[in-house]
C-alpha cells in the first residue's frame, strides 16, 4: 500500500534510524535541516534548512546522493 505508514518517531540529537532497503519509501520531517542523511556511510546534500517542514522526500539512494530526492 503506497500510503502505509512505516514508522513515526521523534528523533533527538544523536538518535539514528536505519531505513529498510525497500523501494517506494518517502520521508516527512518537521525539521529538515536538523537531519544528517547518510547513504552507505557518506553524507548526502541537505534536504532543507533548520525548522523547514518537508514532505515527500524520496528515500532512494541515487536521488538522495544527487540531491534530487525532495519532491515538494
Order of alpha helices (4+ residues) and beta strands (2+ residues): beta-beta-beta-beta-alpha
